[in-house]
Amino acid sequence: MRLKGKRALITGAGGAIGSALAIAFAKEGADVAIHYKSSRQNALDNAKLCEQYGVKAIAIQADVSKTDEIERMINEAVEGLGGLDIVVNNAIYGPQIDIMELTLEEINRTFDTNLRGYYYTGLCGIRQMIRQGNKRGWLVNISSISSRAMTSTYTHYGATKGGVEATTRGFAVAFAKYGINVNCVAPGCVATPTVKNMFEDPKNADPVLSRTPNGYIPEVEDVVGPVIFLCTEEARAINGQVLDVDGGYVIQGMEWDMSDEMKDFRNKLEEQGADILRKE
């Protein structure tokens, strides 16, 4: 058990990835505070599953877009677990909306949850670790390759994830002297139950699979493993980093299956580039 005796708060732990994280932390010996906003029954069920591994598990309801509720969540986690050693920011909001239809209300809700919520939850959690006199502590932010692989319907979401990755680097620098490691895991498309159902239609799956060198969509467990690793002493020299878990999607570049029109366009670009080099 690599996390025996550790106390972890995981936000958004009523969803697919958060649920798997909570159970994985329990398997590794950590006591777990399971945060949820509206998935109460899922959170309670997850707490029971965690307790089967001989650890303490509590469920905490909070809206992490609100700073006062974040403070209450941290306090309840500390009271319930006796302290805090690990925070995993996983709660998200961000429906896909065409940028021409995107409202200020949606922008604010996305930023308040995904960026300000992550920042303040991480800050409050780390301050608690320092007040406790912890010699070591860990914050892992769950980002997304959407911070770099943009789509026109996810600009608001991608912007918040870019901010999360900047926050990760900033916190890593600021809190390293306290023994706190801050890192980020950035999944691509993950085979959650919702995605699996959507990808039963090859028309939905092919655009992603054709750009993924590994040839498959990462499973939820593929995200969980790196998060656990980053909270262990095995990863003590890893700080301020963003780890993509996407099967190579982001690095694929232009080598996916292209239409003839796209191939012609790429070839023209390459020819133009060669002409410029020759002129130089």
MARRORO-746522 format. One line per field, with one value per residue (C-alpha): residue number from 0; x, y, z; residue in one letter. Coordinates in pm, 1 decimal, always signed. Last residue first. Layout:
N
num	[NUM; ...]
xx	[X; ...]
yy	[Y; ...]
zz	[Z; ...]
residuo	[a; ...]
// end
This chain:
280
num	[279; 278; 277; 276; 275; 274; 273; 272; 271; 270; 269; 268; 267; 266; 265; 264; 263; 262; 261; 260; 259; 258; 257; 256; 255; 254; 253; 252; 251; 250; 249; 248; 247; 246; 245; 244; 243; 242; 241; 240; 239; 238; 237; 236; 235; 234; 233; 232; 231; 230; 229; 228; 227; 226; 225; 224; 223; 222; 221; 220; 219; 218; 217; 216; 215; 214; 213; 212; 211; 210; 209; 208; 207; 206; 205; 204; 203; 202; 201; 200; 199; 198; 197; 196; 195; 194; 193; 192; 191; 190; 189; 188; 187; 186; 185; 184; 183; 182; 181; 180; 179; 178; 177; 176; 175; 174; 173; 172; 171; 170; 169; 168; 167; 166; 165; 164; 163; 162; 161; 160; 159; 158; 157; 156; 155; 154; 153; 152; 151; 150; 149; 148; 147; 146; 145; 144; 143; 142; 141; 140; 139; 138; 137; 136; 135; 134; 133; 132; 131; 130; 129; 128; 127; 126; 125; 124; 123; 122; 121; 120; 119; 118; 117; 116; 115; 114; 113; 112; 111; 110; 109; 108; 107; 106; 105; 104; 103; 102; 101; 100; 99; 98; 97; 96; 95; 94; 93; 92; 91; 90; 89; 88; 87; 86; 85; 84; 83; 82; 81; 80; 79; 78; 77; 76; 75; 74; 73; 72; 71; 70; 69; 68; 67; 66; 65; 64; 63; 62; 61; 60; 59; 58; 57; 56; 55; 54; 53; 52; 51; 50; 49; 48; 47; 46; 45; 44; 43; 42; 41; 40; 39; 38; 37; 36; 35; 34; 33; 32; 31; 30; 29; 28; 27; 26; 25; 24; 23; 22; 21; 20; 19; 18; 17; 16; 15; 14; 13; 12; 11; 10; 9; 8; 7; 6; 5; 4; 3; 2; 1; 0]
xx	[+1685.5; +1522.0; +1558.2; +1397.7; +1101.2; +1053.0; +1060.6; +794.1; +572.6; +606.2; +517.0; +211.2; +102.1; +138.2; -74.1; -352.6; -343.7; -368.4; -659.9; -847.1; -777.6; -933.6; -702.3; -639.2; -427.6; -64.8; -109.3; +5.1; +4.4; +153.3; -182.4; -342.1; -52.4; -266.6; -428.0; -290.2; -88.1; +129.5; +164.8; +458.3; +510.8; +701.8; +842.1; +1139.9; +921.1; +752.0; +847.1; +756.6; +393.2; +116.4; +227.6; +195.2; -167.6; -253.5; -62.9; -260.3; -604.6; -593.3; -526.8; -788.0; -1055.1; -968.7; -765.0; -926.9; -747.9; -511.5; -196.2; -117.9; -448.7; -554.7; -751.7; -906.6; -1051.7; -1209.1; -1313.5; -1513.2; -1811.9; -1868.6; -1796.2; -2120.3; -2056.9; -1846.6; -2132.9; -2199.7; -1832.7; -1812.3; -2097.9; -1961.7; -1619.7; -1365.7; -1146.2; -1085.5; -770.3; -654.1; -430.1; -269.6; -120.7; +142.6; +202.3; +452.5; +448.5; +763.6; +720.4; +996.8; +814.4; +512.7; +558.9; +731.5; +485.2; +196.4; +294.9; +339.2; +4.0; -167.6; -40.4; -186.1; -516.9; -524.3; -485.8; -767.0; -987.8; -923.7; -998.9; -1341.0; -1436.5; -1306.3; -1489.3; -1730.6; -1472.6; -1231.5; -885.6; -615.4; -395.1; -591.3; -834.1; -559.9; -732.2; -660.8; -691.4; -495.4; -281.1; -182.1; +54.1; +202.0; +522.3; +678.2; +330.0; +322.6; -53.7; -57.2; +137.7; -113.1; -400.9; -238.3; -207.2; -577.7; -687.0; -468.0; -571.7; -940.2; -889.1; -711.3; -930.4; -1251.7; -1115.4; -1028.8; -1278.9; -1577.6; -1573.6; -1439.8; -1715.2; -1990.7; -1870.8; -1851.7; -2192.7; -2353.3; -2174.2; -2344.1; -2184.7; -2402.6; -2144.0; -1877.3; -2073.6; -2133.6; -1976.4; -2071.1; -1804.7; -1811.6; -1545.8; -1460.6; -1121.8; -891.2; -700.6; -587.2; -342.1; -210.1; -509.7; -600.9; -809.9; -1016.7; -1362.0; -1255.4; -1001.0; -1248.5; -1519.2; -1286.5; -1180.3; -1544.1; -1641.9; -1367.3; -1476.1; -1835.4; -1732.7; -1540.3; -1830.4; -1763.6; -1670.2; -2035.4; -2019.0; -2138.4; -1895.3; -1884.9; -1664.0; -1424.0; -1202.9; -991.5; -1020.2; -1044.0; -1419.6; -1445.5; -1371.6; -1673.6; -1895.3; -1762.2; -1822.5; -2186.7; -2226.3; -2068.4; -2285.6; -2593.6; -2508.8; -2431.4; -2522.2; -2205.4; -1974.4; -1662.3; -1530.7; -1298.0; -1067.6; -843.7; -548.0; -440.9; -358.3; -696.9; -856.1; -674.9; -797.1; -1156.5; -1150.6; -981.4; -1231.9; -1518.5; -1353.9; -1304.0; -1664.4; -1843.7; -1925.2; -1572.0; -1588.2; -1332.4; -1091.9; -967.0; -692.4; -557.4; -240.3; -191.3; -111.7; -51.4; +179.4; +0.0]
yy	[+3172.6; +3121.2; +2742.8; +2751.2; +2949.3; +2705.8; +2408.5; +2569.9; +2632.7; +2269.1; +2151.3; +2378.2; +2249.8; +1890.0; +1965.5; +2112.4; +1818.1; +1575.5; +1774.4; +1756.9; +1384.6; +1332.6; +1259.0; +962.7; +1104.9; +1208.5; +1583.0; +1623.4; +1298.6; +1458.6; +1546.6; +1205.0; +1002.7; +753.3; +1043.4; +1057.1; +1379.0; +1448.1; +1815.2; +1890.4; +2132.5; +1880.4; +1534.9; +1466.6; +1302.9; +1070.5; +743.7; +918.6; +873.9; +1115.9; +1137.5; +758.8; +763.7; +1024.2; +828.0; +510.2; +672.6; +807.0; +470.4; +321.2; +533.8; +363.0; +525.9; +519.9; +281.4; +289.1; +377.4; +640.0; +822.8; +1040.5; +766.3; +664.9; +1010.7; +1067.0; +698.3; +686.5; +903.0; +759.2; +414.9; +433.9; +241.1; +544.9; +730.7; +444.6; +412.5; +788.3; +787.2; +482.6; +651.9; +557.8; +867.1; +1129.4; +1312.4; +1315.5; +1585.6; +1491.7; +1784.3; +1820.9; +1997.2; +1858.1; +2012.5; +1987.6; +2338.3; +2482.7; +2340.1; +2557.5; +2861.1; +2691.3; +2403.3; +2643.9; +2844.9; +2538.1; +2392.2; +2728.7; +2751.5; +2405.2; +2504.5; +2822.3; +2620.7; +2403.6; +2708.4; +2821.9; +2475.0; +2475.9; +2815.9; +2727.5; +2395.0; +2427.9; +2569.4; +2286.0; +2314.2; +2057.3; +2262.9; +2317.8; +2058.0; +1807.6; +1810.1; +1910.2; +1702.5; +1884.3; +1684.7; +1840.5; +1657.7; +1705.4; +1635.6; +1762.6; +1830.4; +2084.5; +2083.5; +2449.0; +2355.6; +2086.1; +2327.2; +2592.5; +2326.7; +2244.8; +2607.6; +2685.4; +2375.0; +2441.5; +2807.0; +2742.4; +2451.6; +2644.1; +2957.6; +2751.0; +2474.2; +2579.0; +2958.7; +2952.3; +2721.0; +2900.6; +3239.4; +3135.6; +2967.5; +3280.0; +3500.9; +3304.1; +3086.1; +3064.8; +3201.7; +2991.1; +2673.2; +2500.4; +2182.1; +2150.0; +2251.3; +2186.3; +1998.3; +1844.6; +1666.3; +1859.5; +1592.7; +1703.6; +1502.3; +1520.7; +1642.5; +1618.0; +1419.6; +1251.2; +1386.4; +1718.8; +1782.4; +1689.9; +1900.8; +2201.9; +2161.0; +2137.0; +2441.1; +2649.2; +2531.1; +2619.5; +2974.1; +3003.6; +2910.3; +2733.5; +2429.5; +2360.6; +2131.3; +1794.9; +1587.4; +1205.8; +1032.5; +739.1; +587.3; +295.6; -80.8; -164.8; -222.0; +139.5; +251.5; +67.1; +227.2; +572.1; +504.3; +419.8; +745.4; +941.4; +772.3; +843.4; +1210.5; +1283.7; +1656.1; +1841.8; +1564.2; +1536.7; +1207.0; +1248.7; +946.2; +766.6; +629.7; +263.8; +204.2; +38.6; +351.9; +570.9; +343.4; +363.6; +743.2; +766.7; +531.4; +740.4; +1061.3; +920.0; +803.2; +1076.7; +1102.1; +1194.9; +1545.4; +1656.7; +1411.5; +1484.6; +1253.2; +1150.3; +939.3; +655.1; +397.6; +562.5; +308.2; +0.0]
zz	[-4780.2; -5120.1; -5088.1; -4744.2; -4875.7; -5165.1; -4923.1; -4707.0; -5008.8; -5113.3; -4760.6; -4752.7; -5092.4; -4973.3; -4667.9; -4882.8; -5122.1; -4827.7; -4685.4; -5015.3; -5047.7; -4705.0; -4417.1; -4189.6; -3909.3; -3955.6; -3925.1; -3562.9; -3366.4; -3057.0; -2898.7; -2955.0; -2813.7; -2621.6; -2436.2; -2084.8; -2097.1; -1792.7; -1701.4; -1471.9; -1185.2; -974.7; -1039.0; -808.4; -540.1; -791.0; -620.1; -295.9; -392.8; -491.3; -856.8; -884.6; -771.5; -1036.1; -1302.6; -1227.7; -1221.1; -1576.6; -1740.3; -1506.9; -1677.9; -2006.5; -2281.4; -2629.2; -2863.9; -3160.8; -2968.2; -3232.7; -3170.3; -3464.5; -3643.9; -3312.3; -3252.5; -3594.6; -3607.4; -3283.4; -3371.8; -3718.4; -3574.7; -3368.7; -3047.5; -2968.2; -2799.4; -2556.5; -2476.1; -2422.7; -2170.2; -1985.6; -1957.9; -2223.0; -2192.4; -2464.1; -2368.0; -2011.4; -1864.2; -1532.0; -1340.9; -1074.7; -744.7; -494.1; -146.4; +66.4; +208.1; -10.1; -314.8; -239.1; -462.3; -755.2; -775.7; -717.5; -1025.1; -1244.8; -1145.1; -1180.5; -1538.9; -1605.1; -1449.5; -1658.6; -1978.0; -1847.3; -1803.3; -2160.3; -2295.7; -2129.9; -2269.6; -2618.3; -2626.4; -2919.5; -3162.7; -3087.8; -2940.0; -2874.5; -2640.0; -2316.5; -2448.9; -2360.8; -2026.0; -1665.5; -1350.6; -1083.5; -843.1; -511.2; -280.0; +65.4; +253.9; +579.2; +709.0; +992.6; +1013.6; +910.4; +595.3; +497.3; +561.4; +342.0; +71.8; +84.3; +85.5; -216.1; -408.3; -347.0; -437.5; -765.5; -870.6; -803.4; -971.8; -1276.7; -1345.9; -1136.2; -1155.7; -1512.0; -1639.0; -1448.6; -1567.7; -1933.5; -1917.0; -1770.0; -2022.1; -2297.7; -2568.3; -2881.6; -3127.5; -2954.1; -3022.8; -2691.9; -2557.4; -2192.2; -1941.6; -1569.5; -1380.1; -1043.2; -1047.3; -815.0; -620.4; -276.1; -66.3; +289.9; +490.4; +855.1; +1102.9; +832.3; +916.8; +1065.6; +790.2; +518.5; +680.6; +697.3; +334.0; +222.5; +430.3; +268.9; -76.7; +11.1; +98.4; -229.2; -453.6; -787.0; -579.0; -496.9; -196.1; -66.3; +137.6; +152.1; +408.8; +391.0; +660.8; +547.0; +587.3; +218.2; +246.1; +360.0; +4.9; -131.4; +132.0; +45.4; -323.0; -253.8; -60.4; -346.1; -608.3; -396.8; -362.4; -727.7; -694.2; -595.7; -484.3; -273.1; -144.8; +151.3; +150.0; +398.2; +204.0; +204.0; -163.7; -215.3; -69.8; -322.3; -602.8; -477.0; -471.7; -811.1; -975.3; -841.5; -963.0; -1313.2; -1351.7; -1160.5; -788.5; -691.0; -834.0; -578.9; -419.4; -68.3; +54.3; +393.3; +395.7; +644.5; +378.9; +41.4; -127.2; +0.0]
residuo	[e; k; r; l; i; d; a; g; q; e; e; l; k; n; r; f; d; k; m; e; d; s; m; d; w; e; m; g; q; i; v; y; g; g; d; v; d; l; v; q; g; n; i; a; r; a; e; e; t; c; l; f; i; v; p; g; v; v; d; e; v; e; p; i; y; g; n; p; t; r; s; l; v; p; d; a; n; k; p; d; e; f; m; n; k; v; t; p; t; a; v; c; g; p; a; v; c; n; v; n; i; g; y; k; a; f; a; v; a; f; g; r; t; t; a; e; v; g; g; k; t; a; g; y; h; t; y; t; s; t; m; a; r; s; s; i; s; s; i; n; v; l; w; g; r; k; n; g; q; r; i; m; q; r; i; g; c; l; g; t; y; y; y; g; r; l; n; t; d; f; t; r; n; i; e; e; l; t; l; e; m; i; d; i; q; p; g; y; i; a; n; n; v; v; i; d; l; g; g; l; g; e; v; a; e; n; i; m; r; e; i; e; d; t; k; s; v; d; a; q; i; a; i; a; k; v; g; y; q; e; c; l; k; a; n; d; l; a; n; q; r; s; s; k; y; h; i; a; v; d; a; g; e; k; a; f; a; i; a; l; a; s; g; i; a; g; g; a; g; t; i; l; a; r; k; g; k; l; r; m]
// end
